[in-house]
Amino acid sequence: MTTIDTSAAPERAARPNVVRFLSRYGTFAAFVALLLFNIAVTPNFLSWQTLNVNLTQVATIVIVAVGMTLVIATGGIDLSVGSLMAIAGAAAPMIFMGKLLPIDNMGVLIILSFILPVLLAMAFGWFNGFLVARLSIQPIVATLVLFIAGRGLAQVATNGNLQVFKNPDFQFIAMGRIAGIPAQVIIMIVVVALAYCLVRYSVIGRQIIAVGGNEKAARLTGVPVRRVKTFVYVVSGALAGVAGLIVVARNSASDANLVGLGMELDAIAAVAVGGSLLTGGRANIIGTVLGAFVIQLVRYTLLANGVPDAAALIVKAGLIIVAVFIQQRADKV
C-alpha cells in the first residue's frame, strides 16, 4: 500500500498565504515598521518640523508617481518625468521675470508662470504618447528621447545658469500654507484624490486597466487604445510640470542641471513598492502613495542616523527587487 507524505502540505499551503499577505499589505507593514523604528530611535521624529520636512519632500514624489502609475498601468513607462520637471522649472522663472513675454503686469505674469510651463510639459507628454501610441515605439525608448534631450533643452534655454529669484506670489505653491497645511501637500492630496476617482470610477480608468491587462482584447472590445495611451502620457507630463514648479519655488532657484534629477527612479520605485504591476493591468494609487512615503522614510531614516545618502539608492534598489519578486510570486499562487 502506497502512503503519501502530507507533513509538508501545511507548509506549502502557508507559503501562498504569506505571499498574498505581503502582496496586499507589505507596503503598509513596511511603512508602519519605519514609523515605529523612527519613533523609538530617531530623536525629535514626532516633532512638527520633522513631519513638515517629510511631507514637503514626499509631495513631489507622490505627484510624479501618480502620473507614473497611470502610465505603467497601460504597460508603459515614462523616463522623461525628471527632464520635464526641469523644463517646467526653467520656464516659470523666465516668464515671471519678464524674459519671455512682453507683459508688464506682474499678476498676469505670475498666473502665466503657473499655466504655461504645465502646458509645455503636457505638450511634451503628448509627444511621448505620439511616439508610443501612433509610431508604436517601445515606451522605454520613446521616453528615453526626452530623458536625454529634455534636460538639454532646459539647459540651453537658461544657458546652463542658475536662476535665483524671490517672488512670494509664485513661491506660495511651495512655501505657502492654507489652514496651516503646506500648499504643496494640499496639491498632492488633490492629485491623489482625482487620480483615485479616475481609476476607480471613470470609464477612462477602466480603459487604462484594460489596455495594460490585454491590449489586443481591449482593442477588440472597442477601447480606443491609442487615445488611452496618449492620455496617460499627457497626464504624466502635466504632473511632472506641476512638480517642477513646486521644486523651484521651494528652492527659490531654478537649476536645469538638478531639478528633477533622478525623479523618474523615485517614481518608478514608488509604483513598484506600492504594488502596481510593472507589466501593466493594475493601478494602485493608494499603494503608490504608501510606496512614496516608504521611500522618503527610508532616506530620512538613513540620513537621521548618520548613514550617507548614497546608501538610500542601494536600499531603494533592494526595495524594487523585493517588490517585483513578491508581485511575481503572488501572480503564480
C-alpha positions in Angstrom: 0.0 0.0 0.0 1.4 3.4 -1.0 1.4 6.1 1.5 1.5 9.8 0.8 3.6 12.1 3.0 1.4 15.1 3.8 3.6 16.5 6.5 4.8 19.3 4.2 1.3 20.2 3.0 0.5 22.8 5.7 3.9 24.4 5.0 3.2 24.6 1.2 -0.3 25.9 1.9 1.1 28.6 4.2 3.5 29.9 1.6 0.9 31.3 -0.8 -0.9 32.9 2.2 2.3 34.7 3.2 2.9 35.8 -0.4 -0.7 37.1 -0.7 -0.4 38.9 2.6 2.9 40.6 1.6 1.5 41.5 -1.8 -1.6 43.2 -0.3 -0.2 44.6 2.9 3.6 44.5 2.6 3.9 48.2 1.8 1.7 49.3 4.7 3.6 47.0 7.0 6.9 48.5 5.9 5.5 52.0 6.4 4.4 51.1 9.9 7.7 49.4 10.7 9.6 52.5 9.6 7.4 54.8 11.7 7.9 52.7 14.8 11.6 52.4 14.3 12.0 56.2 14.0 9.7 56.9 16.9 11.9 54.6 19.0 15.4 55.5 17.7 15.4 58.9 15.8 15.5 62.0 18.0 12.6 64.5 17.5 10.9 62.3 14.9 7.5 63.2 16.2 8.1 67.0 16.1 6.1 69.2 13.7 9.4 70.2 12.0 10.2 66.6 11.1 6.7 66.0 9.9 6.8 69.1 7.8 10.1 68.1 6.2 9.0 64.7 5.3 5.6 65.8 3.9 7.1 68.6 1.7 9.9 66.3 0.5 7.5 63.4 -0.4 4.8 65.7 -2.1 6.7 65.9 -5.4 7.5 62.2 -5.4 3.8 61.4 -4.9 2.6 63.8 -7.6 5.0 62.4 -10.2 4.5 58.8 -9.1 0.7 59.1 -9.6 1.3 60.0 -13.2 3.8 57.2 -13.5 1.2 54.8 -12.0 -1.2 55.6 -14.8 1.5 55.1 -17.5 2.7 51.8 -16.0 -0.9 50.6 -15.7 -1.1 50.7 -19.6 2.1 48.6 -19.8 4.3 51.7 -20.5 7.0 53.6 -18.7 7.9 57.3 -18.6 11.6 58.0 -18.2 11.2 61.7 -19.1 9.4 63.0 -16.0 12.6 64.4 -14.4 13.5 66.2 -17.6 10.0 67.6 -17.9 10.3 68.9 -14.3 13.5 70.7 -15.4 11.8 72.2 -18.4 8.8 73.5 -16.4 11.1 74.6 -13.6 13.2 76.6 -16.1 10.3 78.2 -17.9 8.4 79.5 -14.9 11.1 82.0 -13.6 11.8 83.1 -17.2 8.1 84.0 -17.5 7.5 85.9 -14.3 10.9 87.7 -14.5 9.8 89.0 -17.9 12.4 87.2 -20.1 9.9 85.5 -22.4 6.7 87.7 -22.7 6.4 91.5 -23.3 4.0 91.9 -20.4 4.4 94.4 -17.6 1.6 93.3 -15.3 3.2 91.1 -12.7 -0.1 89.5 -11.7 -0.6 88.2 -15.2 2.9 87.0 -15.4 2.6 85.0 -12.2 -0.6 83.4 -13.5 1.1 82.5 -16.8 4.1 81.2 -14.9 1.8 78.5 -13.4 -0.1 77.7 -16.6 2.3 77.8 -19.5 5.1 75.6 -18.0 2.5 72.9 -17.2 1.0 73.2 -20.7 4.5 72.9 -22.1 5.1 69.7 -20.1 1.8 68.4 -21.3 2.8 69.0 -24.9 6.0 67.0 -24.3 3.9 64.3 -22.7 1.7 64.2 -25.8 4.9 63.8 -27.8 5.8 60.8 -25.7 2.3 59.4 -26.3 2.5 60.0 -30.0 5.7 58.0 -30.2 4.3 55.2 -28.2 0.7 55.1 -29.5 1.0 56.2 -33.1 4.5 55.1 -34.1 4.5 52.0 -31.9 7.9 52.8 -30.4 8.6 50.9 -27.2 7.9 53.2 -24.2 11.3 52.9 -22.7 12.9 54.0 -26.0 10.3 56.7 -26.8 10.6 58.4 -23.4 14.4 58.0 -23.4 14.4 60.7 -26.1 13.1 63.4 -23.7 15.0 61.9 -20.8 18.2 62.9 -22.7 17.0 65.9 -24.8 14.5 67.4 -22.4 17.1 68.4 -19.8 19.3 69.6 -22.6 16.5 71.9 -23.8 16.2 73.3 -20.3 19.9 73.9 -20.1 20.0 75.6 -23.4 17.0 77.8 -22.5 18.8 79.0 -19.4 22.3 78.9 -20.8 23.1 76.5 -18.0 22.8 79.3 -15.5 21.2 79.1 -12.1 18.1 81.3 -12.0 17.8 82.8 -8.5 14.6 84.6 -7.5 12.4 85.8 -4.7 8.8 86.1 -5.6 6.4 85.3 -2.7 3.4 85.1 -5.1 5.0 82.4 -7.2 6.6 80.6 -4.2 3.2 80.3 -2.5 2.8 77.0 -4.4 5.7 75.6 -2.2 6.1 77.9 0.7 2.5 79.0 1.4 0.0 77.4 3.8 -3.7 77.0 3.7 -5.3 76.4 7.1 -1.8 75.6 8.4 -1.3 72.9 5.8 1.6 73.4 3.2 0.2 74.3 -0.2 2.2 71.6 -1.9 0.7 69.0 0.4 -2.8 70.1 -0.5 -1.9 69.9 -4.2 -0.6 66.3 -3.5 -3.8 65.4 -1.8 -5.9 66.8 -4.6 -3.9 65.0 -7.3 -4.2 61.7 -5.4 -7.9 62.1 -4.9 -8.5 62.9 -8.5 -6.4 60.0 -9.7 -8.1 57.6 -7.4 -11.5 58.6 -8.6 -10.4 58.4 -12.2 -9.1 54.9 -11.8 -11.9 53.6 -9.6 -15.0 55.2 -11.0 -14.4 56.5 -14.5 -14.6 54.9 -17.9 -11.1 56.0 -18.9 -9.9 54.5 -15.7 -11.3 51.1 -16.6 -9.9 51.5 -20.1 -6.4 52.2 -18.7 -6.5 48.9 -16.8 -7.9 47.1 -19.8 -5.2 48.3 -22.1 -2.5 47.2 -19.7 -4.1 43.9 -18.9 -4.6 42.8 -22.5 -4.2 45.4 -25.3 -5.4 43.2 -28.1 -8.6 42.2 -26.2 -9.1 45.9 -25.2 -8.9 46.9 -28.9 -11.3 44.2 -29.9 -13.9 45.3 -27.4 -13.8 48.9 -28.7 -11.4 50.6 -26.3 -9.6 53.5 -28.0 -6.1 52.2 -27.2 -4.2 55.0 -28.9 -6.1 57.7 -27.1 -5.8 56.0 -23.8 -2.1 55.7 -24.1 -1.7 59.3 -25.2 -3.9 60.4 -22.4 -1.7 58.8 -19.6 1.5 60.3 -21.0 -0.2 63.8 -21.2 -1.3 63.4 -17.6 2.2 62.2 -16.6 3.7 65.2 -18.3 1.3 67.6 -16.6 2.0 66.3 -13.1 5.8 66.4 -13.8 5.3 70.0 -14.8 3.5 70.8 -11.5 6.2 69.0 -9.5 8.9 71.1 -11.3 7.2 74.3 -10.3 7.0 73.2 -6.7 10.7 72.2 -6.6 12.0 75.6 -8.0 9.6 77.5 -5.8 10.8 75.6 -2.7 14.4 76.2 -3.6 14.0 79.9 -4.6 16.1 79.0 -7.6 15.9 77.0 -10.9 18.8 74.8 -11.8 18.2 72.9 -15.1 21.1 70.6 -14.2 19.5 69.4 -10.9 15.7 69.9 -10.9 14.0 66.5 -11.2 17.3 64.7 -11.4 16.6 61.0 -10.5 12.9 61.6 -10.0 12.0 59.0 -12.6 13.7 56.4 -10.5 11.9 57.5 -7.3 8.5 57.5 -9.1 9.1 54.0 -10.6 10.2 52.7 -7.2 7.1 54.2 -5.5 4.9 52.4 -8.1 6.7 49.1 -7.7 6.8 49.2 -3.9 3.2 50.3 -3.9 2.0 47.1 -5.5 1.1 48.1 -9.1 2.3 45.6 -11.6 5.2 46.9 -13.7 3.9 44.9 -16.6 0.6 46.8 -16.6 -3.1 45.9 -15.8 -3.2 47.4 -12.3 -3.1 50.9 -10.9 -2.9 51.0 -7.1 -3.0 54.8 -6.4 -3.1 54.4 -2.6 -0.3 51.8 -2.8 1.8 54.3 -4.8 1.3 57.0 -2.1 2.4 54.5 0.6 5.3 53.4 -1.6 6.5 57.0 -1.9 6.2 57.5 1.8 8.3 54.4 2.4 11.0 55.6 0.0 11.0 59.0 1.7 11.1 57.5 5.2 14.0 55.1 4.2 16.0 58.1 3.0 15.2 60.2 6.1 15.9 57.3 8.5 19.3 56.7 7.0 20.3 60.4 7.0 19.0 60.9 10.5 21.1 58.0 11.8 24.3 59.1 10.1 24.2 56.8 7.0 25.3 58.5 3.8 22.6 59.5 1.3 24.2 57.2 -1.3 23.1 54.2 0.8 19.5 55.2 0.2 20.0 54.4 -3.5 21.1 50.8 -2.7 18.1 50.4 -0.3 15.7 51.7 -3.0 17.1 49.2 -5.5 16.6 46.4 -3.0 13.0 47.5 -2.3 12.2 47.4 -6.0 13.7 43.9 -6.3 11.7 42.6 -3.3 8.5 44.3 -4.6 8.8 42.8 -8.1 9.7 39.4 -6.6 6.6 39.4 -4.4 4.4 40.5 -7.3 5.7 37.6 -9.5 5.1 35.1 -6.7 1.6 36.5 -6.0 0.6 36.1 -9.6 1.6 32.4 -9.5 -0.4 31.4 -6.4 
